[in-house]
Amino acid sequence: MPKIYVNEYERRISAFRRWHKGRRAEEDVSQADLARELGIGQTAVSAKLKIKGSDQSVITYRDLLCFFKAVNATDEEIVRFMRL
């Protein structure tokens, strides 16, 4: 059964989290690497990037900048995820 999202924002952020997980694997970037870059704990990064569950954290603009930079996201990929 497909997941039903509350709104378009929730659908897009979920898609971003799934995409970022795959890109991190391709680029060999760990959550610990992102945590060092952001100056927070690895568990906090995990909560921001968690794909499912009710204990997800909010992703800030600063987080997005770091996440896109870490995986060498192209301009096209950035625009795709930043547009509603």
C-alpha positions as CSV (number, residue, x, y, z in Angstrom):
1,M,0.0,0.0,0.0
2,P,1.5,3.4,-1.0
3,K,2.2,5.9,1.7
4,I,-0.2,8.8,2.0
5,Y,1.4,12.2,2.8
6,V,-0.3,15.0,4.7
7,N,0.8,17.5,2.2
8,E,3.2,18.1,-0.7
9,Y,5.9,19.4,1.7
10,E,6.0,16.1,3.5
11,R,6.1,14.1,0.3
12,R,9.1,16.2,-1.0
13,I,11.1,16.0,2.2
14,S,10.6,12.2,2.3
15,A,11.8,12.0,-1.3
16,F,14.8,14.1,-0.4
17,R,15.7,11.9,2.5
18,R,15.5,8.7,0.3
19,W,17.6,10.4,-2.4
20,H,20.2,11.7,0.0
21,K,20.6,8.3,1.6
22,G,21.5,6.8,-1.8
23,R,23.8,9.6,-2.7
24,R,25.6,9.4,0.6
25,A,26.2,5.7,-0.2
26,E,27.5,6.5,-3.7
27,E,29.8,9.3,-2.3
28,D,30.9,7.3,0.7
29,V,29.7,10.0,3.2
30,S,28.7,8.8,6.6
31,Q,26.3,10.4,9.1
32,A,29.4,11.0,11.3
33,D,31.0,13.0,8.6
34,L,27.8,15.2,8.3
35,A,27.7,15.5,12.1
36,R,31.2,16.9,12.2
37,E,30.5,19.4,9.4
38,L,27.3,20.6,11.2
39,G,28.8,20.5,14.7
40,I,26.1,18.2,16.1
41,G,26.0,14.5,17.2
42,Q,25.6,11.6,14.8
43,T,22.2,10.7,16.4
44,A,20.9,14.2,15.6
45,V,21.9,13.8,12.0
46,S,20.2,10.4,11.9
47,A,17.0,11.9,13.2
48,K,17.1,14.6,10.5
49,L,17.7,12.0,7.7
50,K,15.4,9.3,9.1
51,I,13.1,8.2,6.3
52,K,10.2,6.7,8.3
53,G,8.8,7.3,11.8
54,S,7.4,10.0,14.0
55,D,10.7,11.0,15.6
56,Q,12.2,12.8,12.6
57,S,13.8,16.1,13.2
58,V,13.3,19.3,11.1
59,I,15.8,19.9,8.4
60,T,17.0,23.6,8.4
61,Y,18.3,25.5,5.5
62,R,21.8,25.3,6.9
63,D,21.4,21.5,7.1
64,L,20.3,21.4,3.4
65,L,23.3,23.4,2.3
66,C,25.6,20.9,4.1
67,F,23.7,17.9,2.8
68,F,23.8,19.0,-0.8
69,K,27.5,20.0,-0.5
70,A,28.5,16.6,1.1
71,V,27.1,14.6,-1.8
72,N,28.3,17.0,-4.6
73,A,24.7,17.6,-5.7
74,T,24.2,19.1,-9.1
75,D,22.3,22.3,-9.7
76,E,19.5,20.3,-11.3
77,E,19.2,18.0,-8.2
78,I,19.1,20.9,-5.9
79,V,16.4,22.7,-7.8
80,R,14.4,19.4,-8.1
81,F,14.2,19.1,-4.3
82,M,13.8,22.7,-3.5
83,R,10.8,23.2,-5.7
84,L,7.3,22.4,-4.5
